[in-house]
């Protein structure tokens, strides 16, 4: 379920330009990223190379001597819809480049290109290629070669699969809710890859990763001179993704001003670039995700009430891993098969230990642990001692071992069983008890109950617990001057 951007090393980038100096510049730049560069001096040569060798990304000049770059783009989009195309343009042809994005180009760059901006575009386009080129399956749909799969047969995950199946090919706005690491982007990609928009762009945007000053421009674009640094007109993601899908990850982080513009867009698909007066429209599907409780954000005044109700019409809740522990063995098998080229296994005790963690990082944390184990030892069988749990974390079997009367020195069986149940409850609620406070919390609760049963008599309560009166008072947080 790894959705990190792919390593650019080895990716094939096709440069299409009729100026050889441009090819030389890109050769040096892309080599520093580890990309393999192919070159074409005309549109016809570029299309022939794509048919023979393919590519992960095309960087195409708007003007190619006798060829029309927009027509070449159109042909590429028809024959190779999953290969992103970045257009190159001179300052005088910016409007043409904007038109190219509306026709399916991933983005455009001004010549001579700015290396940091170009690196950002190349990495983003390669990630788009990774997303658009692969399907995401779920449940019992089977696994095609190269297909990523949402793994789990628990009842909670079955509900997720049913909802994906019902709404994937619709135009419905979908809100995906779940903790970090549960696989929200993978669900979004499944919705996209099984929709009728799957041959158009899929643009993921992490609303928490962009500063507030840039986020609105990223989404809606800006006009030249609209703010300091706006040296040319830029189109936003809504224009770039025309006909495609936008995934707004961590939508709960949107600033209030941007929320207002997004609400307007959701109502009638219209927007304005920053500094612009022209009312623009875009045909895109919106999928959103958040790890926040938006209802609480509304109550706190950090999220618009009207936007919240617009988003929550159709929601998919992804349960945390601790609520679907029965899926952990299947997840371990899936990740092991994905990352290991040699036979690797886990003992029953190791699987049980994995099942008994709370996994605050959810599926992503489990995946990273297994991947790290396989990198460190490429084959063999992993036991409990090989697992890398945080220091001080104890993992116990889900079912306690039988307790003998001699070992417990006379502790009654019913009390022993109650203690086992208490320990499991504490273990499963660890995130709600302050770190390192478990024993103090238990002692405080026992002290309160002893006081209740003895009518508030501290002497009798302390005697019942087998502690001194001072210890009891400490557990209750009472002042030394107070009397029973």
C-alpha positions as CSV (number, residue, x, y, z in Angstrom):
1,X,0.0,0.0,0.0
2,X,3.0,2.2,-0.5
3,X,2.0,5.4,-2.3
4,X,5.3,7.2,-2.1
5,X,6.5,8.8,-5.3
6,X,8.6,6.3,-7.4
7,X,12.3,6.6,-7.6
8,X,13.1,8.6,-10.8
9,X,16.2,6.5,-11.4
10,X,15.8,4.6,-14.6
11,X,12.7,6.5,-15.8
12,X,12.6,7.2,-19.5
13,X,12.1,10.8,-20.4
14,X,11.5,11.7,-24.1
15,X,12.6,15.3,-25.1
16,X,10.9,16.6,-28.2
17,X,12.4,19.9,-29.5
18,X,13.9,21.0,-32.8
19,X,16.9,22.8,-31.0
20,X,19.8,20.5,-30.2
21,X,21.0,22.8,-27.4
22,X,17.8,22.2,-25.5
23,X,18.4,18.4,-25.7
24,X,21.9,18.9,-24.3
25,X,20.6,21.0,-21.4
26,X,18.0,18.3,-20.5
27,X,20.6,15.5,-20.8
28,X,22.7,17.1,-18.1
29,X,19.8,18.0,-15.9
30,X,17.9,14.7,-16.1
31,X,21.1,12.7,-15.7
32,X,21.5,14.3,-12.2
33,X,18.1,12.8,-11.3
34,X,19.0,9.3,-12.6
35,X,16.6,9.5,-15.6
36,X,17.3,8.0,-19.0
37,X,16.9,10.5,-21.8
38,X,15.6,9.8,-25.3
39,X,15.5,12.6,-27.9
40,X,13.4,13.5,-30.9
41,X,13.7,16.5,-33.2
42,X,10.2,16.4,-34.6
43,X,6.7,15.3,-33.7
44,X,6.8,12.4,-36.2
45,X,10.0,11.1,-34.8
46,X,8.6,11.4,-31.2
47,X,5.5,9.4,-32.0
48,X,7.5,6.7,-33.7
49,X,9.8,6.4,-30.6
50,X,6.8,6.2,-28.3
51,X,5.4,3.3,-30.4
52,X,8.8,1.5,-30.4
53,X,10.2,2.1,-26.9
54,X,7.5,3.9,-24.8
55,X,8.4,6.5,-22.2
56,X,7.5,7.5,-18.6
57,X,7.4,11.2,-19.4
58,X,7.4,13.4,-22.5
59,X,8.7,17.0,-22.5
60,X,7.4,18.6,-25.7
61,X,8.0,22.0,-27.2
62,X,5.0,24.0,-28.4
63,X,6.8,25.0,-31.6
64,X,8.6,22.3,-33.5
65,X,9.6,24.0,-36.8
66,X,7.0,22.7,-39.2
67,X,5.1,20.7,-36.6
68,X,2.3,21.9,-34.4
69,X,3.1,20.9,-30.8
70,X,-0.6,21.0,-29.8
71,X,-1.5,18.5,-32.6
72,X,1.4,16.3,-31.5
73,X,0.1,16.5,-27.9
74,X,-3.4,15.5,-29.1
75,X,-2.1,12.5,-30.9
76,X,0.0,11.4,-27.9
77,X,-3.0,11.7,-25.6
78,X,-5.1,9.6,-27.9
79,X,-2.5,6.8,-28.3
80,X,-0.7,7.0,-24.9
81,X,-3.2,8.5,-22.4
82,X,-1.2,7.4,-19.3
83,X,2.1,9.1,-20.4
84,X,2.2,12.6,-18.9
85,X,3.4,15.5,-21.2
86,X,5.1,18.6,-20.0
87,X,4.9,21.4,-22.6
88,X,7.8,23.9,-23.1
89,X,7.1,27.4,-24.3
90,X,8.7,30.8,-24.8
91,X,7.4,33.8,-22.9
92,X,5.4,35.0,-25.9
93,X,3.4,31.8,-26.2
94,X,2.2,31.3,-22.6
95,X,-1.5,31.3,-23.7
96,X,-0.8,28.5,-26.1
97,X,0.8,26.5,-23.2
98,X,-2.3,27.1,-21.1
99,X,-4.5,25.8,-23.9
100,X,-2.2,22.8,-24.0
101,X,-3.0,22.0,-20.3
102,X,-6.7,22.2,-21.1
103,X,-6.1,19.6,-23.8
104,X,-4.4,17.1,-21.4
105,X,-0.9,18.3,-20.8
106,X,0.4,17.7,-17.3
107,X,1.9,21.2,-17.0
108,X,4.1,23.6,-18.8
109,X,7.5,25.2,-18.3
110,X,8.9,28.5,-19.6
111,X,12.2,28.4,-21.5
112,X,14.9,28.7,-20.4
113,X,13.7,26.5,-17.6
114,X,14.3,27.1,-13.9
115,X,16.0,23.9,-12.5
116,X,14.2,23.7,-9.1
117,X,10.8,24.3,-10.8
118,X,11.7,21.7,-13.5
119,X,12.7,19.1,-10.9
120,X,9.4,19.6,-9.1
121,X,7.5,19.1,-12.4
122,X,9.5,16.1,-13.5
123,X,9.0,14.3,-10.1
124,X,5.3,15.2,-10.0
125,X,4.8,14.0,-13.5
126,X,6.6,10.7,-12.9
127,X,4.4,10.2,-9.8
128,X,1.3,10.8,-12.0
129,X,2.6,8.2,-14.5
130,X,3.0,5.7,-11.6
131,X,-0.6,6.4,-10.4
132,X,-2.3,6.6,-13.8
133,X,-0.4,3.6,-15.2
134,X,-1.5,1.1,-12.5
135,X,-4.8,-0.1,-11.3
136,X,-5.8,-0.7,-7.7
137,X,-7.9,-3.7,-6.9
138,X,-9.7,-4.7,-3.7
139,X,-11.4,-7.6,-2.0
140,X,-11.9,-10.7,-4.2
141,X,-11.5,-8.9,-7.5
142,X,-8.3,-10.8,-8.2
143,X,-4.7,-9.5,-8.6
144,X,-3.4,-8.6,-12.0
145,X,0.3,-8.4,-12.6
146,X,1.6,-5.0,-11.4
147,X,-1.7,-4.1,-9.7
148,X,-1.7,-2.8,-6.2
149,X,-4.3,-4.3,-3.9
150,X,-6.2,-3.1,-0.9
151,X,-5.9,-6.1,1.4
152,X,-8.3,-7.3,4.1
153,X,-11.3,-9.5,4.4
154,X,-12.6,-8.1,7.7
155,X,-16.3,-7.0,7.9
156,X,-15.2,-3.4,8.2
157,X,-13.1,-3.6,5.0
158,X,-15.9,-5.4,3.1
159,X,-18.0,-2.3,3.7
160,X,-15.2,-0.2,2.2
161,X,-15.1,-2.4,-0.9
162,X,-18.8,-2.3,-1.4
163,X,-18.8,1.5,-1.3
164,X,-15.9,1.7,-3.8
165,X,-17.7,-0.6,-6.2
166,X,-20.9,1.4,-6.0
167,X,-19.5,4.9,-6.6
168,X,-16.2,4.4,-8.5
169,X,-17.7,5.1,-11.9
170,X,-20.0,7.9,-10.8
171,X,-19.4,11.6,-10.7
172,X,-20.1,11.7,-6.9
173,X,-17.8,13.7,-4.7
174,X,-16.3,11.3,-2.1
175,X,-14.9,12.1,1.3
176,X,-12.5,9.4,2.6
177,X,-12.0,9.5,6.4
178,X,-9.3,7.6,8.4
179,X,-6.2,7.9,10.5
180,X,-2.8,8.5,8.9
181,X,-1.4,5.4,7.3
182,X,-4.7,3.6,6.8
183,X,-4.6,3.8,3.0
184,X,-6.8,6.8,2.1
185,X,-4.8,7.6,-1.1
186,X,-5.0,4.0,-2.2
187,X,-8.8,4.1,-1.9
188,X,-8.8,7.3,-3.9
189,X,-6.7,5.7,-6.6
190,X,-9.1,2.7,-6.7
191,X,-12.0,5.1,-7.2
192,X,-10.1,6.7,-10.0
193,X,-8.7,3.6,-11.8
194,X,-12.2,2.1,-12.0
195,X,-13.9,5.2,-13.2
196,X,-14.6,6.4,-16.8
197,X,-12.0,9.2,-16.1
198,X,-9.2,6.7,-15.8
199,X,-7.6,7.8,-19.1
200,X,-7.4,11.4,-17.9
201,X,-5.1,13.0,-15.3
202,X,-5.2,12.1,-11.6
203,X,-3.6,14.9,-9.6
204,X,-3.1,14.3,-5.8
205,X,-2.6,17.5,-3.8
206,X,-1.5,17.4,-0.1
207,X,-3.2,20.4,1.4
208,X,-1.0,20.1,4.5
209,X,2.2,20.2,2.5
210,X,1.8,23.6,0.9
211,X,2.1,26.9,2.7
212,X,-1.2,28.9,2.9
213,X,0.3,31.6,0.6
214,X,0.8,29.1,-2.2
215,X,-2.1,26.7,-1.8
216,X,-4.8,28.9,-3.4
217,X,-2.5,29.6,-6.4
218,X,-1.7,25.9,-6.7
219,X,-5.4,25.0,-6.9
220,X,-6.8,27.9,-8.9
221,X,-3.8,29.5,-10.6
222,X,-2.9,33.2,-10.8
223,X,-2.5,36.1,-13.2
224,X,0.8,37.8,-14.0
225,X,1.6,40.5,-11.4
226,X,-1.2,39.4,-9.0
227,X,1.4,39.1,-6.2
228,X,5.1,39.4,-5.7
229,X,6.8,36.7,-7.7
230,X,4.0,36.2,-10.1
231,X,6.1,36.8,-13.2
232,X,3.8,35.0,-15.6
233,X,0.3,33.6,-15.7
234,X,-0.1,30.2,-14.2
235,X,-2.9,27.7,-14.4
236,X,-4.0,25.8,-11.3
237,X,-4.7,22.2,-10.8
238,X,-8.4,22.5,-11.6
239,X,-7.5,23.7,-15.1
240,X,-4.7,21.1,-15.5
241,X,-7.0,18.2,-14.5
242,X,-9.7,19.1,-17.0
243,X,-11.7,15.9,-17.6
244,X,-9.8,14.1,-14.9
245,X,-9.7,13.7,-11.1
246,X,-8.3,15.8,-8.3
247,X,-7.5,14.2,-4.9
248,X,-7.4,16.7,-2.1
249,X,-5.6,14.9,0.7
250,X,-5.8,16.3,4.2
251,X,-8.6,18.7,3.2
252,X,-9.1,19.6,6.9
253,X,-5.9,21.7,6.6
254,X,-7.4,24.1,4.0
255,X,-7.4,27.7,5.2
256,X,-10.8,29.4,5.5
257,X,-10.3,31.7,2.5
258,X,-9.5,28.7,0.2
259,X,-12.4,26.8,1.7
260,X,-14.8,29.5,0.4
261,X,-13.4,29.3,-3.1
262,X,-13.5,25.5,-3.0
263,X,-17.2,25.6,-1.9
264,X,-18.1,27.8,-4.8
265,X,-16.3,25.4,-7.2
266,X,-18.2,22.5,-5.8
267,X,-21.5,24.3,-6.3
268,X,-21.1,25.3,-10.0
269,X,-17.6,24.2,-11.1
270,X,-16.6,27.8,-11.5
271,X,-13.6,29.7,-10.1
272,X,-11.3,32.7,-10.8
273,X,-7.5,32.8,-10.9
274,X,-5.9,34.9,-8.2
275,X,-5.8,38.5,-9.5
276,X,-8.2,37.6,-12.4
277,X,-11.7,38.7,-13.2
278,X,-12.6,36.0,-15.8
279,X,-15.0,33.3,-14.5
280,X,-13.6,29.9,-15.5
281,X,-15.1,26.5,-15.4
282,X,-13.5,23.0,-15.1
283,X,-14.9,19.6,-15.5
284,X,-13.1,17.6,-12.8
285,X,-14.1,15.0,-10.2
286,X,-13.1,15.7,-6.6
287,X,-12.1,13.1,-4.1
288,X,-11.1,14.4,-0.7
289,X,-9.6,12.8,2.4
290,X,-8.9,13.8,6.0
291,X,-7.5,12.3,9.2
292,X,-9.4,14.9,11.2
293,X,-12.8,14.9,12.7
294,X,-14.4,17.6,10.5
295,X,-17.4,17.9,12.8
296,X,-15.1,18.9,15.6
297,X,-13.2,21.2,13.3
298,X,-16.5,22.9,12.4
299,X,-17.4,23.3,16.1
300,X,-13.9,24.8,16.7
301,X,-14.5,27.3,13.9
302,X,-11.6,26.0,11.8
303,X,-13.8,24.5,9.0
304,X,-16.8,25.9,7.2
305,X,-20.1,24.3,8.1
306,X,-21.5,24.6,4.6
307,X,-18.4,23.0,3.0
308,X,-18.5,20.2,5.6
309,X,-22.1,19.3,4.6
310,X,-21.2,19.5,1.0
311,X,-18.4,17.0,1.5
312,X,-20.1,14.5,3.8
313,X,-22.8,13.4,1.5
314,X,-20.9,10.3,0.5
315,X,-18.1,9.1,2.9
316,X,-15.9,6.1,3.1
317,X,-14.5,5.4,6.6
318,X,-11.3,3.3,6.6
319,X,-10.9,1.6,10.0
320,X,-7.5,1.8,11.8
321,X,-5.5,-1.4,11.8
322,X,-6.1,-2.0,15.5
323,X,-9.8,-2.4,14.7
324,X,-9.2,-5.1,12.0
325,X,-6.4,-7.2,13.5
326,X,-7.7,-10.2,11.7
327,X,-6.4,-8.7,8.5
328,X,-2.8,-8.5,9.7
329,X,-1.7,-12.0,8.5
330,X,-3.0,-11.3,5.0
331,X,-1.2,-7.9,5.0
332,X,2.0,-9.5,6.1
333,X,1.8,-12.1,3.3
334,X,1.0,-9.4,0.7
335,X,3.9,-7.1,1.7
336,X,6.3,-10.0,2.0
337,X,5.5,-11.2,-1.5
338,X,5.8,-7.6,-2.8
339,X,9.2,-6.8,-1.3
340,X,11.0,-10.1,-1.1
341,X,12.6,-12.0,-4.0
342,X,13.6,-14.9,-1.7
343,X,11.5,-17.2,0.5
344,X,10.6,-15.3,3.7
345,X,8.2,-16.3,6.5
346,X,7.0,-15.4,9.9
347,X,6.5,-17.8,12.9
348,X,3.1,-18.1,14.4
349,X,4.4,-16.3,17.5
350,X,5.7,-13.4,15.3
351,X,2.3,-13.1,13.6
352,X,0.6,-13.1,17.0
353,X,2.9,-10.4,18.2
354,X,2.1,-8.3,15.1
355,X,-1.6,-8.8,15.7
356,X,-1.3,-7.5,19.3
357,X,0.3,-4.2,18.5
358,X,-1.9,-1.1,18.3
359,X,-0.1,0.2,15.2
360,X,-0.4,4.0,15.7
361,X,1.0,4.4,12.1
362,X,-1.5,1.8,10.8
363,X,-0.9,-0.1,7.6
364,X,1.9,2.2,6.5
365,X,3.8,1.4,9.7
366,X,3.3,-2.3,9.3
367,X,4.5,-2.1,5.7
368,X,7.6,-0.2,6.5
369,X,8.5,-2.6,9.3
370,X,8.2,-5.6,7.0
371,X,10.1,-3.9,4.2
372,X,12.9,-3.0,6.6
373,X,13.1,-6.5,7.9
374,X,13.4,-7.9,4.4
375,X,16.1,-5.4,3.4
376,X,18.2,-6.3,6.5
377,X,17.7,-10.1,6.0
378,X,16.6,-11.2,2.6
379,X,15.5,-14.7,3.4
380,X,14.6,-17.0,6.3
381,X,12.0,-17.0,9.0
382,X,11.3,-14.1,11.3
383,X,10.5,-14.7,15.0
384,X,9.3,-12.4,17.7
385,X,12.9,-11.4,18.6
386,X,13.4,-10.1,15.0
387,X,10.6,-7.6,15.2
388,X,11.6,-4.0,15.8
389,X,9.1,-2.7,18.3
390,X,9.7,0.7,20.0
391,X,11.9,0.4,23.1
392,X,10.1,-0.6,26.2
393,X,7.0,-1.8,24.3
394,X,5.9,-5.3,25.4
395,X,3.9,-7.5,23.1
396,X,2.0,-10.3,24.6
397,X,-0.1,-13.2,23.1
398,X,-3.7,-12.2,22.6
399,X,-4.8,-15.1,24.8
400,X,-3.0,-15.4,28.2
401,X,-1.2,-18.6,29.0
402,X,-2.9,-20.9,31.6
403,X,-2.1,-19.7,35.1
404,X,-1.3,-22.3,37.7
405,X,-2.4,-21.8,41.3
406,X,1.1,-22.4,42.6
407,X,2.6,-19.8,40.3
408,X,0.0,-17.2,41.4
409,X,0.6,-18.1,45.1
410,X,-3.1,-18.5,45.8
411,X,-4.6,-15.8,43.6
412,X,-8.2,-17.0,42.8
413,X,-8.8,-18.0,39.2
414,X,-11.6,-15.5,38.7
415,X,-9.4,-12.6,39.8
416,X,-6.6,-13.8,37.6
417,X,-8.9,-13.9,34.6
418,X,-10.2,-10.5,35.5
419,X,-6.6,-9.2,35.5
420,X,-6.1,-10.7,32.1
421,X,-9.2,-8.9,30.8
422,X,-8.0,-5.7,32.4
423,X,-4.6,-6.0,30.8
424,X,-6.0,-6.6,27.3
425,X,-8.3,-3.6,27.7
426,X,-5.4,-1.4,28.8
427,X,-3.3,-2.6,25.9
428,X,-6.0,-1.9,23.4
429,X,-6.6,1.6,24.9
430,X,-2.9,2.6,25.3
431,X,-3.4,5.7,23.2
432,X,-6.0,7.0,25.7
433,X,-3.8,6.6,28.8
434,X,-0.8,9.0,29.3
435,X,2.5,7.4,28.5
436,X,4.1,5.8,31.6
437,X,1.0,6.4,33.8
438,X,-0.7,3.0,33.5
439,X,0.1,1.7,37.1
440,X,-0.6,5.1,38.7
441,X,-3.9,5.3,36.9
442,X,-4.9,1.8,38.0
443,X,-3.9,2.5,41.6
444,X,-5.9,5.8,41.6
445,X,-9.0,4.0,40.3
446,X,-8.7,1.3,43.0
447,X,-8.3,3.9,45.7
448,X,-11.4,5.7,44.5
449,X,-13.4,2.4,44.5
450,X,-12.1,1.5,48.0
451,X,-13.2,4.9,49.3
452,X,-16.7,4.4,47.8
453,X,-17.1,1.0,49.4
454,X,-16.0,2.3,52.8
455,X,-18.1,5.4,52.8
456,X,-15.1,7.7,52.5
457,X,-13.2,6.2,55.5
458,X,-9.6,6.5,54.6
459,X,-8.3,4.1,57.3
460,X,-10.6,1.3,56.3
461,X,-10.0,1.9,52.6
462,X,-6.2,1.8,53.1
463,X,-6.5,-1.4,55.1
464,X,-8.7,-3.0,52.4
465,X,-6.0,-2.1,49.8
466,X,-3.1,-3.2,52.0
467,X,-1.4,0.2,51.8
468,X,-0.7,3.0,54.3
469,X,-3.1,5.8,54.8
470,X,-0.5,8.2,53.4
471,X,-0.1,6.1,50.2
472,X,-3.9,6.1,49.8
473,X,-4.0,9.9,50.2
474,X,-1.2,10.3,47.6
475,X,-3.2,8.1,45.1
476,X,-6.3,10.2,45.7
477,X,-4.3,13.5,45.4
478,X,-5.6,14.7,48.8
479,X,-3.8,17.3,50.9
480,X,-2.2,16.1,54.1
481,X,-4.4,18.4,56.2
482,X,-7.7,16.8,55.0
483,X,-9.4,14.4,57.4
484,X,-11.6,11.4,56.7
